[in-house]
Amino acid sequence: MTVQHLKDATTREYQRIITAWCMYDWGSSAFSTTIEAAVLPVFFEQVVAGHLPGNMATVYWGYTNAFALLVSAIMAPLLGSIADYTGSKKRFLAAFAAIGVIATALMVFIDAGLWVLALALFFIGSIALGASYIFYDALLPHIAKDEDIDYVSSKGYALGYVGGGILLAINIAMIMVIWADSTWGSRLSFLTVAVWWAVFTIPLLRRVPEPPANTAGIGVGVAPLKAGFMRLSTTFHEIRKYQELFKFLIAFWLYNDGIGTIIKMATIYGSEIGIGMVDLIGALLLTQFVGIPFSLAFGKFSKVLGTKRTIMVGLAWYACITIAGYFMTVGWHFWALAFAVGMVQGGTQALSRSLFGLLAPKARSAEFYGFYDVSSKFSGIAGPLLFAVVGQIMGSSRLSIVAVIVFFLGGIALLSRVDEEAGIRVAERENAQAAAAGLI
């Protein structure tokens, strides 16, 4: 969709495109809730890898998360550059979503003792989900008007909470009521995630327009892989032009590490210290539904306080959560912390995504969101890795949760140095030139 099309679209047409884009969050978030956060970590620790000594199930889970994120980070910028050059953001999204759906569906075969298979399928699914988000995020600045981008990004996260939460509630019923005495409840819940993800990818593929290809500076007819490397080389040579954007990426790299670690390690940490499965999964379901109104509230609050300052408020709250996590001993503690996380999780991530969308040139959105994804993935490497190493050294993961605070405090310090207005002015100049050339 071009800038002119956005201006000319009726309100109804515009909202239908926005909703179709948001529905991918609705569908794919089921992987984040059921597979990454709630059911699979507990099922892995208690059943699949229950025979492993000590806290090795937690350690292997942390290492697998870190390695999956490393592989995704290496691929991200090149994939983004190729998608921009070929005008194929939606095709790339569809391909990686399909890979993730297949890997998730195969998790139905996981059972006691098959911990290597479980980690392998989780590894593939995590890479596929992360790669698909490069292109999903890259579509945001093309479909949302600048004045709406915070709210649209927040709406995506809010609907992600709804979709992921609804399916998680269904899966909890399957596990606790229908198949309470077998592993089939957990295993079939993985299959429902695959179906959910696939079905709610369709609206985006049908309704969201593909932005035009951007061959500027390269020319047509160049092999996509070569064009991708050429575009990356140009970006690195022009890095001084995007100082504020890359300062933001460094800050995001740091604080998103803490967010990602809490998302990925919370339930397996709770399971290790003796919190029951009902409390673990139920509290995470609470997080999903608390996140719906608070994500939307963050989108509105940013108009009053400013996007950057609103993110910093959320990070300060996260720092408090890590300290409280050290003292967690009983089920209601986990419920309270889950509520606290739900208050800031979606909002901080949504505003980070929309702020980056304003700082990045639209004609190269997939490439720059590839860098955003690199920052996101590398941030997810250090956190789980630190969590696993501290847990392995200390023989307990209680100190691991406290160590996460360095990412939030460091992120606040670095984010405070980003001049968002200067960065937006740079992007607006490039967007004007790209619009004149018909590239957005």
N, C-alpha and C positions, 0 to 999 in steps of 0.2 A: 504494500500500500504506500502510495506517495503522500507527501505532505499535502498536496492539493486534494487528493482523494479524501484525506481525513477532514479537511475543511468542508468538502462538499457532501460528505456522507450525512444521511439523516441521523437523528438521535437514535432511532431504533436500529438502524444498520450498524452504527458504531457500537452500541451496547451488545448486539449479537456477536460481533467479532470479539469484543472484550470477554464476554462470557465463554465463548468457545475456547479462547486462549486459556482462561482460568480453569476450564474443566480438565486440562492436562494435569494441573496441580491436584485436582480432586482425585483423579485416577492413580497417578504415580505416587502420591503420598501414602497410599496403602503399603507400598514397599517400605517406606521409611518407618511407618508405625508398626506394622505386623512383623516385618522381616528384620529391620535394623534395630528397632527399639524395644518391642514388647515380647512377641511370642518366640521368635527364633533364638534370641540370646538366652532366654530362660530354658527353653527346650534343649538347646545345645549344652548348656552348663549342667543341667540336671539329668538329661536322658542320653543324648547323643554322645557326649564326652564325659559322662558321669563317672566312668571308670578311671579317668586320668587322675594322677596324684595331686594333692594340694590344690593350689589355685591355677593349675596349668591350663584349664579350660578358658579362664579369663585371660590368661597371658596369650594363648594362641589366637583368641578372638581379637585381642588388641593388635597383634602383629598382622593378622589378615586384613584388618581394616586399614592399617598403615600402608601395607603393600598395594592394596587395591587403589588407594588414593594416589600413591606414587605413580602407578601406571597411567591412571587417568590424567594426572597432571602433565605427564610427558607428552601425551597425545593432544591435549586440548587446544593449544594455540594453532598448531598446524591444521587440525580439523576445522577450526573456525575460519582460518584464512582461505582454505579450499572452498568452504561453503559460501563465503562472500564472493569469491571469484566466479564460482559456477552458478550462483543464485539457487542454492539447493539446501537451504536451512531446514525446510520441512522434510525433505527426503532423508537427510542425515538423522533428523529426529526420529522419523519413522523406523529407520533401520536399527538404530540403537534401542529404541523401545521394543522392537520385535525380539532382539537378542535378550533383553532383560526379561521379557514376558516368558520366553522359552525356558531360560535358566530357572526362573521362579516356579514355573509349572513343574519342572523336574524335581523340585524339592519335596514333592509328595512321596518320593521314594526314600527319603532320609529316615533312619531309625537308629536305635541304640547301637553304638559301636561304629557307625559310619561317619565319624567326625571329619575324615579327610574329604569325603564326598560333600558333606555339608559346607565345609569351608570353601571348597572349589566352586560350588554353585553360588554361594554367597559372594565370592570374589567376582565372578562373571556378572552377576546381577548388579552389584554395586558399581562396577565400571560402566556398564550399559546405562544405568540410571543417571550417573554423573555426566556421561557424555551427552545424553539426550537433553540435559538441562542447559548445556552450552547453547544449543540452538533454540530451545524454549525461551531462555532469558534474552537471547539476541533478537527475538521477535518483538519484545516489549517496547523498545523505543520507536519501532515502526508503526505499532498499532495504537499506542497511547499518546494523547496530546500531552505536551510538556506540563501543562498545568494540572493534568490528571495522573501523572505517572506514579506519584507516591500512593495515591488511592488505588490505582489499578494493581500495582504490585502487592499492596496490602490485601486487596480483594482476592488475588490469587492464593496467597498464603491462607487467608481465612477459609476459602473454599477447600483448600488442601486439608485443613483441619477437619472440616465437615466430612469430606469424602473419606479420608483416612480414619476418622473417628467412627463413622457409621459402620464401615467394614470391620474395624477392630471390635466394636460391640457385638456384631454378628459372630465374629470368630471367638470371642470370649464365651458366648452362649454355646457354640459348638464344643469348645474345650471343656467347659465346666458342667454342662448339662447333658448334651447329647452323647458325647463320647468321653465322659469323665473317667472311665476306667481303662482307657486305652490311649495309644499315641495318635489315633486317627483324627482326633479333633485338631491337634496342632498341625498334622501333616496336610489335612484337607484345607486348613486355613491358608496354607501357602499357595494351594491351587486357586483359591478364591482371589488372592491378590493378583495372580497372573491374569485372570479373566477381567477383574475390575480395571486393572491398568490398561489392558487392550481395548476394552469397550469405550473408556472415557478419553482415549487418544483420538478417537474418530472425529469428534466435533472440531478439534483444531485442524486436522488434516483436511476437512471438508470446507471450513468457513474462513480460516485465517489466510489472507493473501500471502504469497511468497514475494518478499522484497526483490527488486531487480538485481541482476548480477552486477558486480563492480569490477570491471577490468581496467580501471584507470591506472596508468603508470606501468601496466604490464602488456596490454593488448590482447586481442582475441586469438584463439588457436594455440595457446601455450598449454602444455600438459598440466592438469590440475595440481599434481604434486609439486612440480617445479614452480608453478605460480604461487603456491602456498609458501614455499621457502623464500621466494622473491619478495612477497608481501611482508613476511616476518622480518627479513633483512632490512627493508625500508623502515618498518616500525622501530626497530632497534636503533637505526641511524637517526630517527627523528624523535628519540625519547625525550630530549630536552623540551620539545614542544608541549609534551603532556606531563609536566612536572607534578601538577596537583593530582592528576589521575593516578600516577604511579605512587605518589605519597599515600594516597588513599588505599591503594592495593596493599602496600606494606602494612598499614594499620589493620586493614581487613584480614590480611594473612594472620596477624597475631590474634585479634580478638575472636575471629571465627573459629580458630583452633579450639578455644575454650568452649564455644557453643557446640561445635561438632563432637567434642569429647564427651560432654554431658549427654548429648542425644544418644551416642553410640554405646557408652559404657555404663549408663545409670542403672539399667535393670540387671545387668550381669554383676555389677558391684553390689546392688541391693540383695541379689540372690546369694552372693558370697557371704555377706554378713548376717544372713538368716532371715531376711524378709520373705514372707510367703508369696507364692505365685499369684494368689488372688489379689493381694495388696499391690504387687508389682504391676500387674497388667491393668487392674482397675484404676490405679493412680495415673498410669499413662493415658488411659482413656479420659480421665479427668483433664489432663493436660491438653488433650485435643480440643475439648469443648470450651475450656477456659480460653484457649488461644483464639477462638473465633471472634468474640467481641473485642478482645484486647488487640488483635492484629488490625482490625478496622479502626479502633481508637487511636493506634499509633499513626495510621495514615492521616487522620484528622488532626491529631495533636502536633504533627510536624509542621502544619501550616501556622501554628501559633509560636512554637518554640524554635522551629527550624529543623531541617532533616538531620544535620550533623549532631546538634545538641540532643535531640530526641534519642538518637542511637547511643550517645554517651550515657544518658540516664539509664537506658536498658542495660548497658555493660556494668555500671556501678551496682545495679540490682543483682546481676549475675555473680559479681564478686562476693556479695553477701551470701548467696546461695552456696558457693563452694565451701565457705567457712561452716555454714550450718550442716553441710553434708558430712563433715568429719564427725559430728556428734550424733548422727542418725543411728538409732539402735532398734526402734520398733516400727510397726507398720504405719501408725498414724504420722510419724515423722516423714516417711516417704510420701504419703498423701499430701502433706503440707508443702513439701519441697516441689512436688509435681505441680501443685497449684501455682506456686511462685514462679516456676519455669514457664508455665503457660502464659503468665502475664507479659513476658518479654520476648519469648523465643521467636514467634512469628513476626512480631513488630520490628525487632532489630534486624532480622534477615531481610524482610520486605523492604525496609527503608534503605538498607545497604545496596540492594539490587537496583532500586529506583535511582538512588544518588549516582551510582556508577553509570546508569543509563543516560543521565544528564551530562556526565563528564566525558562520555565516549562519543566519537563521531558516528552518526547513524549508518553511513555508507559502509562502514567497516565494523558493524556491530558484532558479528559472529567472531571475528578475529579478536576484538577487544574483550568480549565476554569469554573467549578462550583464555585470555590472560586472567580474567576474573576467576575462571574455573581453576586455573593453575594456582592462583592465590588461595582459593577455597580448598583445593585438594592438598596442597602442601601444608596448609594450616591443619588439615585433618590428619596429616602424617605425624607431626610432632606431638600432638595431644595424646592420641591413643598409645603412641610409642612411649612417651613419658609415663603414662598411666601404667603400661605393662612393665616397664623397666623398674619403676619405683615399687610396684607390687611384687615383682620377682625378687628384688633385693631385700625388701622388708618382710616378705612372707605374708603380707596383708595389703589390701588396696585402700585402707582407710587414709593413709597419708597421700595416696595418689590423687584423691579428690581435692585435697588442699592445694597440691602443687598446681592445679589448673588455674588458680587465681592469678598467676603471673601473666597469663594471656589476656585477661580482662583489664588488669591495671596497665599493662604495657600498651594495649590497644587504645585505651582512653588517652594516654599520654601522646601517642602518635597521631591519633585522629584529631586532636586539638590543634595540630600544626597544619592541617589541610585547609587551604583557602578555596572553599567550594565555589565561590562566586568567580574567582579568576579562572578556575578550571572549566566552568560552564561557558564562560565567554569564549574560550579557545574552541570548544566543541561547537558552539553556535556559529562561529565564523566558518568552520569546515562544513557544517550542515548547509549553510547558505550557498556555498560553492557547489556542493553535491546536488542540491535541489536545482540549481541553474543548469547543471549538466544532466539532469534526469536520472540521478543515481539513487534518490530516495523519494 
